[in-house]
Amino acid sequence: MANSKLKYYFPLGLIICIVLDGTLSSLYAQYFFTSSISIESRLTLLWLVMAIFYGEVDRLMLWAFIAGLIFDMYYTGILGIFMIIFPLIVYLNREVYRFFTSNFIVVLLIYLIDVTLVTALAYWANSLIGLTTTGSADFVVQTLGPSLAYNLAVFSLLFIPVKNFFEKYSSR
């Protein structure tokens, strides 16, 4: 890391995002989880994506793995799903990053694709091991759509502050 403060602030921000993903879901459970919708907060993913596009974070793949491990232990109780998905998303985004300039629209679209991938892969993994019996169409309407809308709103609110944070503490 070019700036030594980022090596302390990045993991702190990552932990805060992991905790906020669960805390917001718990605090707003009556709105996030009803008989017709299920919203999944992806702040951890947002933090990782913004680090790729605007930060200089050493060992980001390792951080993604650690975040996935914590996420699995704390929220899913099944080790492996997010431990694999988060590093996979970091890898894919790093490959895509080379072809685009970092601006609001590009990062937003990539983030929404990432939210779709993470949510769909988690659904697929849970279906594979029998933890969900929701059909694909219901998943898209009840979980994926509302999750994309929520995460779009959160991204729009947090883009500038998080971008400024990474730009301030990175030497790009």
SULVENLIN-V758400 format. One record per pair of residues at least 4 apart in sequence whose C-alpha atoms are under 7 Angstrom apart, sorted by sequence separation. I is the first residue (numbers start at 1). J is the second residue. D is the distance in whole Angstrom. If there is no record, write none. Layout:
((I | J | D) (I | J | D))
This chain:
((5 | 9 | 6) (6 | 10 | 5) (8 | 12 | 6) (9 | 13 | 6) (10 | 14 | 6) (11 | 15 | 6) (12 | 16 | 6) (13 | 17 | 6) (14 | 18 | 6) (15 | 19 | 6) (16 | 20 | 6) (17 | 21 | 6) (18 | 22 | 7) (19 | 23 | 6) (20 | 24 | 6) (21 | 25 | 6) (22 | 26 | 6) (23 | 27 | 6) (24 | 28 | 6) (25 | 29 | 5) (28 | 32 | 6) (29 | 33 | 5) (30 | 34 | 7) (33 | 37 | 6) (34 | 38 | 6) (42 | 46 | 6) (43 | 47 | 6) (44 | 48 | 6) (45 | 49 | 6) (46 | 50 | 6) (47 | 51 | 6) (48 | 52 | 6) (49 | 53 | 6) (50 | 54 | 6) (51 | 55 | 4) (59 | 63 | 6) (60 | 64 | 6) (61 | 65 | 6) (62 | 66 | 6) (63 | 67 | 6) (64 | 68 | 6) (65 | 69 | 6) (66 | 70 | 6) (67 | 71 | 6) (68 | 72 | 6) (69 | 73 | 6) (70 | 74 | 6) (71 | 75 | 6) (72 | 76 | 5) (73 | 77 | 5) (80 | 84 | 6) (81 | 85 | 6) (82 | 86 | 6) (83 | 87 | 7) (84 | 88 | 6) (85 | 89 | 6) (86 | 90 | 6) (87 | 91 | 6) (88 | 92 | 6) (89 | 93 | 6) (90 | 94 | 6) (91 | 95 | 6) (92 | 96 | 6) (93 | 97 | 6) (102 | 106 | 6) (103 | 107 | 6) (104 | 108 | 6) (105 | 109 | 6) (106 | 110 | 6) (107 | 111 | 6) (108 | 112 | 6) (109 | 113 | 6) (110 | 114 | 6) (111 | 115 | 6) (112 | 116 | 6) (113 | 117 | 6) (114 | 118 | 6) (115 | 119 | 6) (116 | 120 | 6) (117 | 121 | 6) (118 | 122 | 6) (119 | 123 | 6) (120 | 124 | 6) (121 | 125 | 6) (122 | 126 | 6) (123 | 127 | 6) (124 | 128 | 6) (125 | 129 | 6) (126 | 130 | 6) (127 | 131 | 6) (134 | 138 | 6) (135 | 139 | 6) (136 | 140 | 6) (137 | 141 | 6) (138 | 142 | 6) (139 | 143 | 5) (140 | 144 | 5) (141 | 145 | 6) (142 | 146 | 7) (143 | 147 | 6) (144 | 148 | 6) (145 | 149 | 6) (146 | 150 | 6) (147 | 151 | 6) (148 | 152 | 6) (149 | 153 | 6) (150 | 154 | 6) (151 | 155 | 6) (152 | 156 | 6) (153 | 157 | 6) (154 | 158 | 6) (155 | 159 | 5) (158 | 162 | 6) (159 | 163 | 6) (160 | 164 | 6) (161 | 165 | 6) (162 | 166 | 6) (163 | 167 | 6) (164 | 168 | 6) (165 | 169 | 6) (166 | 170 | 6) (1 | 6 | 7) (32 | 37 | 7) (33 | 38 | 5) (50 | 55 | 7) (51 | 56 | 7) (72 | 77 | 6) (73 | 78 | 7) (102 | 107 | 6) (126 | 131 | 5) (127 | 132 | 5) (134 | 139 | 6) (139 | 144 | 6) (140 | 145 | 6) (1 | 7 | 6) (32 | 38 | 6) (33 | 39 | 6) (51 | 57 | 7) (72 | 78 | 6) (73 | 79 | 6) (126 | 132 | 6) (127 | 133 | 6) (25 | 32 | 7) (32 | 39 | 5) (72 | 79 | 5) (72 | 80 | 7) (72 | 81 | 7) (69 | 79 | 7) (72 | 82 | 6) (71 | 82 | 7) (72 | 83 | 7) (69 | 82 | 7) (68 | 82 | 4) (69 | 83 | 5) (68 | 83 | 4) (25 | 41 | 7) (65 | 83 | 5) (68 | 86 | 6) (65 | 84 | 7) (21 | 41 | 5) (21 | 42 | 6) (65 | 86 | 6) (21 | 43 | 6) (64 | 86 | 5) (65 | 87 | 6) (64 | 87 | 5) (89 | 114 | 7) (119 | 144 | 7) (17 | 43 | 5) (18 | 44 | 5) (61 | 87 | 5) (17 | 44 | 5) (116 | 144 | 7) (61 | 90 | 6) (14 | 44 | 6) (14 | 47 | 7) (85 | 118 | 6) (115 | 148 | 7) (112 | 148 | 7) (81 | 122 | 7) (52 | 94 | 7) (53 | 97 | 7) (81 | 125 | 7) (53 | 102 | 6) (18 | 71 | 7) (2 | 56 | 7) (1 | 56 | 6) (1 | 57 | 6) (1 | 58 | 5) (49 | 111 | 7) (38 | 142 | 6) (39 | 143 | 6) (37 | 142 | 4) (38 | 143 | 5) (36 | 142 | 6) (37 | 143 | 6) (41 | 147 | 7) (39 | 146 | 6) (40 | 147 | 5) (38 | 146 | 7) (39 | 147 | 5) (37 | 146 | 7) (42 | 151 | 7) (54 | 163 | 6) (41 | 151 | 7) (55 | 166 | 5) (54 | 166 | 6) (55 | 167 | 6) (50 | 163 | 7) (54 | 167 | 6) (56 | 170 | 5) (51 | 166 | 7) (55 | 170 | 5) (6 | 169 | 6) (5 | 169 | 7) (3 | 169 | 6) (3 | 170 | 6) (2 | 170 | 6) (2 | 171 | 6))
